[in-house]
Amino acid sequence: MKTNKFLLLVLAVTGSVAGWAQTDENWNKKFEQLETILPTANTYRTASGAPGKDYWQQRADYKISVTLHDDNQRITGAETITYFNQSPDALEYLWLQLDQNMRAQDSNTPLVAASKMADTLSGRQLYDYVNDFDGGFKIASVKDATGKPLSYHINKTMMRLNLSQPLQPGASYVFSIEWSYNINDRMTDGGRSGLEFFPEDGNYSYTIAQFYPRMAVYSDNEGWQNKQFLGRGEFTLSFGNFEVDLTVPSDFIVGATGELQNPRDVLSAEQIKRFERAKKSFDKPVVIVTEEEAVENEKTKDKGTKTWKYKASNVRDFAFAASRKYIWDAMAVDINGKTPLAMSYYPKEGNPLWGDYSTIAVRQTLITYSKYTIDYPYPVAISVHGASIGMEYPMICFNFGRPNPDGSYTDRLKYGMLGVIIHEVGHNFFPMIINSDERQWTWMDEGLNTFVQSLTEKEFDPNFPIRRGTAESIVPYMRGDQGLARPIMTNSEQILQFGNNAYAKPAAALSILRETVMGPELFDYAFKTYAQRWAFKQPSPADFFRTMEDASAVDLDWFWRGWFYTTDNVDISVDNVKWYRMQREQNGLETRNIKATDKNLNDNTKAFGDQAESFVFKGTNSRGFREFQNNIDEGQVKLALEGKNFYEVTFTNKGGLVMPIILEWTYSDGTTEIERIPAEIWRMNEKEVKKVFVKEKEVVKLVLDPNKETADINVEDNFFPREEGVTRFDKFKKGE
């Protein structure tokens, strides 16, 4: 019987990885399943990541009347809340959020903020020590449906409503609250909402949110979500219907969540005509309130009042903006036959930038997000101008981006404004529709939203300077001090580098997952499935993780573990490459030992020259192996392997984060080839793997991650042979 030593060569070389011994030293459970970490599936939330047959969520409807006092910058309001207990539990009390109490005199927010002295302090740093702003809700009354006073207790930013008897499953409860508060100055006190004063004309712009006591969430997986609001962790809210009357000075223009119910009471006849024309304009915005009209309003300062009436269905919150300074434009957007209005409100100080770009950016956001998630379901989407940070609410958001006084602006300002508008309008989807718990998991709205923002920016402008949401953009953070990092799966209030951790890293992770790990087709289907499953519901992290796997048939537990539960980084090195080629035997090939030559490629020669050493592969006495090889046509194998080049490559995982291995081979004839190895190559040894590649041509160069897809923090060890690359210091000097 012939001994197939030719076959032995192939098995001896290619079997080296499978035979690698697994030890505790090179095994950190990176490929263990998340089953022991994720909550146990049940009839509310299934193991597939979908809502279960018994899924439920609470509902709260609001009827609100609010007056904005422009003379003393104060809000007074009254509301009637109808709370529907759709849970299987009897509730002994109800919890409400009093978010304005973050600014109350007894707030915990300044107490828990660490501070220190320095040799030099700015006015901004010293301001907080002298700021005596009297913020927070002043609760005037809390009554039941009959007008009888109710027992309640306020604990900082939470209020417990004590019920005389438990609210049973399927029942509802009606009560009312009267309140007031002083409006904070966003320019000096900061904040997600508030006022801005324009000294040039003596007018205010109000962007108002968290302005009413609102129900906390009671859910199947959290119970009451009544974590205190310290200022960073945002909002967890239930869906409901809103009827809101907003009383403001009569020359004010008001934009708000929902649809305006009484345009004839608050707009001129000409403005109503423009408004109707905007509903049919798909090519460009129609100006409803002109700059000339806004400037005239600035001068008159009418002392009368008007009430703007808005309704919004199936939303989780309500916000509004009001000023006599506002220009207002709008256009229709075609979303698969539905035509929501994209709208912008801005003072003259925002032009020409806002008139040229804001509403166009809103339009693009609705189109792109609808493609990747669900069709935009609401009637309007509004962008409101402000000088400070952006903030989002259902159908309305507040965005920065102010040109110089002469109207000039840089590309950096323009793209910065566009990025903020796209991001904040995108929040209509995450979390205003796919309603995650922001107070606990910032990344579920900010990270997912930043990821889709990056896709939108590409569609808006192929040359858009994308700041977050790419593999390469997250490298500086991943390469930084690990002592200043936290896993993505960290509560909002404990994150150290908030923007990087909650926005940039999850967005980059999802980009890598889409482009490199899963591929766009699989990823997009799974991501859209998640959005469709959890639209108008309250997903948890487990629901996202499970759905992405369930809809794609890709085991991603290793990915969630590494990217979301650790602070590991990507640093894979090509440590060594050896070249092997079969020696040809002129006679008796079947019965002779087969020799191979190897050449370490760690020289800088173009062709790898003479053999470095030789070795002999011998037969085996294993009966099982002999029986196996009898099924192989030795001649065919020999012909298939003659003249081939075998390259044994050693990879080392220095950063700890397992990732796919992407290789670019450059051959002696100048051609190149990209080869992709799944991350599971690391499953037997998470620190080092060897793999043999068989090539027709001789290799002169090997590059790992040539297109910088994996966020590898050190590309200098990604080349073989090693190259004299540009150092990090050289890049720093060039501003790269």
VEXPAVEX-141078 format. One record per residue (C-alpha): x, y, z. Coordinates in steps of 0.05 Angstrom, whole numbers, padded with zeros to 5 digits, always signed. Layout:
XYZ;...
end
This chain:
+00000+00000+00000;+00025+00069-00017;+00042+00117+00039;+00011+00185+00023;+00065+00229+00051;+00044+00285+00006;-00022+00287+00044;+00015+00284+00110;+00049+00349+00094;-00018+00384+00085;-00047+00356+00149;+00015+00370+00189;+00016+00443+00168;-00058+00461+00168;-00073+00423+00232;-00028+00466+00275;-00084+00513+00298;-00134+00459+00315;-00082+00423+00356;-00062+00484+00397;-00066+00468+00471;-00118+00510+00509;-00093+00535+00576;-00119+00583+00629;-00065+00631+00608;-00094+00642+00539;-00168+00633+00555;-00209+00690+00584;-00278+00664+00564;-00285+00714+00508;-00328+00665+00469;-00372+00642+00526;-00446+00655+00515;-00481+00714+00549;-00535+00669+00576;-00511+00676+00648;-00507+00752+00642;-00571+00769+00606;-00638+00766+00644;-00677+00702+00638;-00727+00702+00581;-00800+00699+00599;-00870+00711+00570;-00858+00786+00571;-00790+00786+00535;-00771+00724+00495;-00704+00691+00484;-00708+00714+00411;-00707+00787+00433;-00780+00799+00413;-00836+00823+00459;-00870+00762+00489;-00943+00743+00486;-00956+00775+00554;-00915+00839+00541;-00947+00901+00572;-00931+00973+00586;-00964+01030+00622;-00998+01091+00591;-01007+01162+00614;-01051+01215+00581;-01042+01289+00596;-01085+01351+00589;-01040+01411+00604;-01050+01486+00606;-00987+01527+00611;-00973+01602+00612;-00904+01629+00594;-00892+01695+00630;-00843+01735+00588;-00841+01792+00639;-00810+01750+00694;-00787+01687+00657;-00833+01641+00694;-00878+01581+00678;-00945+01568+00711;-00985+01507+00694;-01040+01458+00710;-01049+01387+00686;-01097+01329+00690;-01064+01261+00684;-01101+01197+00669;-01056+01138+00687;-01074+01069+00660;-01049+01009+00698;-01038+00958+00643;-00992+00915+00685;-01012+00851+00721;-00995+00884+00788;-01036+00924+00838;-01000+00990+00851;-01000+01018+00921;-00972+01085+00899;-00951+01123+00836;-00884+01156+00823;-00876+01221+00783;-00814+01255+00758;-00800+01327+00779;-00740+01339+00735;-00737+01414+00747;-00719+01399+00819;-00649+01385+00795;-00643+01462+00800;-00678+01468+00867;-00640+01498+00926;-00635+01429+00959;-00615+01391+00896;-00565+01335+00901;-00534+01352+00834;-00483+01404+00859;-00470+01363+00921;-00447+01300+00884;-00404+01339+00834;-00331+01334+00854;-00291+01399+00851;-00221+01424+00865;-00182+01489+00869;-00130+01512+00820;-00080+01569+00815;-00124+01601+00761;-00200+01594+00755;-00245+01623+00701;-00309+01661+00714;-00347+01600+00688;-00313+01556+00740;-00328+01605+00796;-00400+01620+00776;-00429+01557+00808;-00403+01579+00876;-00444+01644+00874;-00504+01622+00833;-00566+01627+00876;-00618+01613+00822;-00684+01593+00853;-00703+01534+00810;-00746+01473+00819;-00821+01460+00817;-00866+01497+00865;-00924+01449+00874;-00988+01488+00889;-01037+01429+00893;-01046+01355+00880;-01119+01332+00876;-01160+01272+00855;-01215+01273+00802;-01265+01301+00853;-01220+01359+00873;-01200+01327+00939;-01127+01339+00961;-01082+01278+00954;-01026+01255+00999;-00957+01259+00966;-00884+01260+00985;-00828+01294+00946;-00759+01261+00947;-00714+01309+00908;-00732+01297+00834;-00785+01244+00849;-00855+01251+00877;-00894+01193+00907;-00969+01197+00901;-00999+01158+00959;-01063+01122+00938;-01119+01108+00987;-01127+01039+00956;-01084+01000+00906;-01095+01014+00832;-01116+00947+00805;-01094+00916+00738;-01136+00944+00681;-01159+01004+00721;-01142+01078+00711;-01132+01136+00758;-01145+01210+00746;-01112+01266+00785;-01089+01338+00775;-01029+01380+00793;-01017+01455+00794;-00946+01481+00794;-00898+01537+00774;-00823+01547+00766;-00771+01598+00745;-00740+01587+00677;-00664+01576+00677;-00617+01614+00631;-00585+01562+00586;-00527+01609+00570;-00505+01617+00643;-00537+01560+00682;-00534+01508+00627;-00589+01457+00620;-00627+01417+00568;-00681+01471+00564;-00689+01543+00586;-00682+01613+00557;-00633+01655+00518;-00633+01730+00523;-00615+01774+00463;-00590+01841+00491;-00588+01874+00423;-00664+01876+00418;-00684+01858+00489;-00721+01793+00471;-00719+01721+00493;-00720+01654+00459;-00750+01599+00502;-00736+01525+00489;-00779+01491+00543;-00779+01419+00565;-00786+01379+00630;-00836+01434+00646;-00891+01391+00676;-00893+01335+00729;-00894+01270+00689;-00904+01197+00705;-00845+01153+00719;-00843+01086+00683;-00867+01022+00715;-00843+00962+00674;-00837+00886+00675;-00761+00887+00681;-00749+00947+00727;-00812+00958+00768;-00813+01033+00782;-00756+01068+00747;-00748+01122+00799;-00673+01135+00798;-00659+01207+00816;-00646+01257+00759;-00577+01286+00771;-00572+01319+00703;-00536+01269+00659;-00579+01206+00656;-00637+01227+00614;-00710+01206+00614;-00751+01142+00620;-00823+01155+00600;-00888+01120+00581;-00928+01134+00518;-00994+01171+00519;-01036+01225+00487;-01026+01300+00499;-01073+01359+00494;-01033+01422+00511;-01054+01495+00512;-00995+01543+00510;-01009+01615+00529;-00955+01664+00507;-00948+01738+00487;-00991+01750+00425;-00932+01765+00379;-00896+01700+00397;-00889+01643+00348;-00894+01574+00380;-00869+01506+00355;-00886+01444+00395;-00894+01369+00397;-00955+01350+00357;-01001+01386+00309;-01026+01457+00315;-01102+01455+00326;-01120+01529+00318;-01077+01562+00264;-01131+01613+00248;-01128+01639+00320;-01053+01651+00321;-01029+01662+00249;-01045+01716+00198;-01085+01698+00135;-01022+01703+00093;-00983+01658+00141;-01038+01606+00137;-01033+01607+00061;-00958+01596+00065;-00968+01540+00115;-01016+01505+00067;-00967+01514+00010;-00910+01484+00051;-00951+01420+00059;-00945+01409-00016;-00874+01432-00026;-00825+01373-00032;-00768+01409-00067;-00751+01466-00020;-00776+01498+00045;-00831+01550+00044;-00822+01608+00092;-00885+01614+00135;-00861+01671+00181;-00811+01714+00145;-00750+01749+00173;-00783+01816+00162;-00844+01794+00203;-00799+01767+00258;-00759+01833+00261;-00825+01872+00266;-00847+01827+00324;-00781+01841+00359;-00797+01915+00358;-00870+01915+00378;-00867+01871+00441;-00942+01863+00444;-00969+01858+00516;-01030+01815+00497;-01032+01739+00497;-01052+01683+00451;-01063+01610+00465;-01032+01558+00417;-01068+01491+00421;-01030+01427+00405;-01048+01354+00404;-01000+01295+00400;-01018+01221+00399;-00976+01163+00424;-00916+01203+00446;-00874+01195+00509;-00862+01269+00523;-00879+01340+00502;-00835+01402+00491;-00843+01470+00459;-00805+01532+00435;-00831+01603+00436;-00805+01671+00417;-00825+01734+00379;-00758+01728+00343;-00774+01665+00304;-00772+01656+00229;-00810+01593+00210;-00802+01550+00148;-00828+01481+00128;-00830+01430+00072;-00863+01362+00060;-00824+01297+00061;-00847+01235+00023;-00840+01174+00068;-00871+01117+00028;-00933+01157+00013;-00939+01193+00080;-00920+01267+00080;-00896+01292+00148;-00872+01364+00151;-00799+01381+00163;-00797+01449+00198;-00748+01498+00228;-00755+01557+00276;-00697+01606+00283;-00682+01679+00297;-00649+01724+00246;-00583+01710+00282;-00586+01640+00252;-00587+01664+00180;-00564+01650+00127;-00541+01583+00154;-00608+01561+00182;-00650+01583+00124;-00604+01547+00076;-00593+01481+00113;-00636+01466+00175;-00700+01440+00144;-00662+01405+00088;-00624+01367+00142;-00689+01349+00177;-00716+01321+00112;-00654+01278+00100;-00657+01251+00170;-00729+01227+00163;-00713+01194+00097;-00650+01157+00120;-00675+01136+00189;-00740+01111+00159;-00699+01067+00112;-00659+01034+00167;-00713+01031+00222;-00787+01045+00212;-00825+01095+00170;-00829+01160+00208;-00899+01158+00239;-00910+01229+00266;-00939+01289+00227;-00881+01337+00239;-00807+01340+00255;-00780+01407+00281;-00710+01437+00289;-00706+01498+00334;-00646+01544+00336;-00607+01554+00400;-00537+01577+00417;-00521+01521+00465;-00521+01445+00462;-00573+01404+00425;-00630+01367+00459;-00686+01323+00434;-00760+01311+00446;-00816+01279+00406;-00824+01316+00340;-00782+01375+00364;-00709+01387+00382;-00664+01446+00400;-00599+01454+00361;-00538+01499+00360;-00503+01531+00301;-00498+01607+00298;-00461+01645+00244;-00418+01706+00257;-00455+01772+00265;-00440+01789+00192;-00471+01723+00170;-00406+01688+00153;-00390+01618+00177;-00337+01564+00169;-00346+01495+00140;-00332+01468+00210;-00391+01507+00238;-00436+01487+00181;-00421+01412+00187;-00423+01417+00262;-00493+01446+00259;-00516+01395+00207;-00489+01338+00250;-00526+01363+00311;-00592+01372+00273;-00587+01303+00243;-00570+01273+00311;-00625+01308+00349;-00679+01297+00297;-00655+01224+00294;-00673+01218+00367;-00745+01216+00344;-00729+01143+00329;-00683+01129+00388;-00712+01135+00441;-00777+01173+00424;-00805+01113+00386;-00758+01055+00403;-00768+01075+00476;-00706+01053+00515;-00690+01070+00587;-00644+01130+00580;-00636+01139+00655;-00601+01072+00658;-00572+01057+00589;-00549+01120+00552;-00518+01080+00496;-00584+01050+00475;-00608+01118+00449;-00544+01159+00440;-00501+01103+00412;-00552+01073+00365;-00573+01143+00343;-00502+01165+00331;-00491+01103+00288;-00551+01118+00243;-00531+01191+00244;-00465+01171+00210;-00504+01135+00155;-00548+01196+00146;-00489+01243+00141;-00459+01199+00085;-00524+01203+00047;-00531+01278+00058;-00461+01291+00033;-00411+01238+00011;-00355+01284+00035;-00386+01297+00103;-00331+01299+00157;-00361+01245+00201;-00337+01256+00273;-00367+01194+00306;-00390+01126+00281;-00328+01100+00244;-00275+01050+00265;-00218+01098+00255;-00251+01155+00295;-00254+01114+00359;-00180+01094+00359;-00155+01153+00402;-00205+01136+00457;-00191+01061+00454;-00116+01076+00456;-00123+01122+00515;-00115+01112+00590;-00155+01051+00610;-00163+01080+00679;-00208+01133+00648;-00251+01084+00610;-00314+01046+00630;-00351+00991+00593;-00408+01014+00549;-00454+00975+00596;-00446+01027+00651;-00500+01071+00681;-00500+01142+00655;-00479+01174+00721;-00416+01131+00728;-00387+01142+00658;-00321+01181+00658;-00315+01201+00585;-00388+01210+00568;-00384+01228+00494;-00334+01174+00477;-00367+01120+00519;-00441+01131+00506;-00439+01161+00436;-00375+01146+00398;-00356+01076+00421;-00424+01042+00411;-00432+01078+00345;-00363+01054+00321;-00378+00984+00347;-00442+00981+00306;-00407+01007+00245;-00354+00953+00252;-00409+00901+00264;-00444+00924+00200;-00386+00933+00153;-00336+00881+00177;-00368+00827+00221;-00438+00815+00193;-00440+00852+00127;-00492+00906+00110;-00546+00858+00085;-00549+00816+00148;-00538+00874+00195;-00590+00919+00163;-00644+00865+00165;-00630+00850+00238;-00626+00923+00258;-00692+00939+00223;-00723+00878+00256;-00703+00906+00324;-00734+00974+00307;-00798+00943+00282;-00805+00896+00341;-00795+00950+00393;-00827+01011+00360;-00872+01044+00413;-00847+00994+00464;-00793+00993+00517;-00732+00950+00498;-00675+00930+00543;-00603+00916+00523;-00617+00841+00522;-00674+00852+00473;-00626+00887+00425;-00570+00836+00433;-00617+00777+00424;-00655+00807+00364;-00591+00821+00326;-00571+00748+00332;-00640+00720+00323;-00652+00756+00257;-00583+00743+00227;-00562+00673+00250;-00495+00703+00271;-00469+00686+00341;-00449+00754+00368;-00440+00740+00442;-00365+00748+00434;-00376+00816+00403;-00423+00842+00457;-00376+00815+00511;-00315+00850+00483;-00343+00915+00459;-00399+00927+00510;-00377+00892+00574;-00302+00907+00575;-00253+00963+00562;-00207+00918+00520;-00182+00947+00455;-00163+00920+00387;-00088+00909+00378;-00072+00850+00334;-00001+00840+00310;+00029+00800+00253;+00087+00772+00291;+00118+00723+00242;+00110+00694+00172;+00144+00631+00146;+00144+00609+00074;+00142+00536+00055;+00146+00503-00013;+00148+00430-00033;+00213+00403-00060;+00204+00365-00125;+00229+00293-00126;+00248+00264-00194;+00240+00190-00177;+00199+00148-00130;+00157+00206-00104;+00105+00160-00073;+00154+00123-00028;+00203+00178-00009;+00199+00226+00049;+00172+00293+00024;+00215+00354+00040;+00192+00425+00047;+00232+00489+00053;+00213+00550+00095;+00237+00621+00094;+00222+00671+00148;+00194+00732+00112;+00222+00780+00163;+00273+00807+00115;+00259+00864+00068;+00273+00828+00003;+00222+00831-00052;+00228+00757-00068;+00243+00713-00010;+00304+00679-00039;+00339+00615-00017;+00311+00562+00029;+00325+00574+00102;+00319+00503+00127;+00286+00437+00109;+00246+00385+00146;+00218+00315+00132;+00147+00291+00142;+00141+00218+00160;+00083+00169+00157;+00040+00145+00215;+00021+00077+00242;-00050+00100+00259;-00098+00051+00228;-00154+00103+00228;-00111+00152+00191;-00090+00100+00139;-00163+00083+00126;-00179+00157+00119;-00123+00170+00069;-00145+00111+00026;-00205+00153+00007;-00159+00207-00022;-00134+00205-00093;-00060+00215-00080;-00045+00236-00150;-00096+00291-00150;-00071+00317-00083;+00000+00317-00108;-00018+00354-00171;-00059+00404-00132;-00001+00421-00085;+00058+00422-00133;+00086+00491-00141;+00042+00521-00086;+00068+00569-00033;+00051+00555+00040;+00053+00614+00088;+00048+00602+00163;+00028+00667+00197;+00031+00680+00272;-00019+00730+00299;-00018+00758+00370;-00077+00791+00405;-00044+00845+00447;-00106+00888+00462;-00152+00833+00487;-00211+00848+00441;-00220+00790+00393;-00237+00812+00322;-00237+00785+00251;-00169+00782+00217;-00168+00820+00152;-00107+00810+00108;-00081+00843+00045;-00031+00799+00007;+00016+00832-00043;+00046+00785-00094;+00111+00787-00132;+00075+00807-00195;+00046+00869-00161;-00025+00843-00153;-00062+00844-00087;-00116+00803-00052;-00159+00815+00009;-00174+00755+00054;-00221+00755+00114;-00217+00707+00173;-00276+00707+00222;-00264+00725+00295;-00276+00654+00315;-00204+00639+00294;-00188+00661+00366;-00236+00613+00400;-00183+00561+00419;-00129+00611+00438;-00148+00683+00451;-00077+00708+00453;-00040+00676+00395;-00059+00637+00333;-00021+00608+00275;-00054+00597+00207;-00028+00569+00142;-00048+00600+00076;-00036+00567+00008;-00021+00615-00049;-00008+00606-00123;+00039+00665-00125;+00098+00685-00082;+00082+00737-00029;+00124+00799-00020;+00082+00836+00032;+00027+00823+00082;-00016+00877+00115;-00066+00867+00171;-00130+00909+00169;-00107+00949+00108;-00169+00993+00107;-00171+01006+00182;-00237+00971+00192;-00227+00943+00262;-00204+01003+00304;-00135+00972+00314;-00098+01020+00360;-00028+01004+00334;-00019+00994+00260;+00056+00994+00262;+00057+00919+00276;+00006+00904+00222;+00058+00899+00167;+00102+00841+00147;+00158+00851+00131;+00159+00909+00180;+00158+00978+00148;+00192+01041+00168;+00126+01075+00182;+00108+01145+00204;+00112+01148+00280;+00056+01174+00324;+00099+01234+00340;+00106+01249+00266;+00030+01245+00259;+00021+01291+00319;+00067+01343+00288;+00027+01340+00223;-00038+01347+00262;-00063+01278+00240;
end
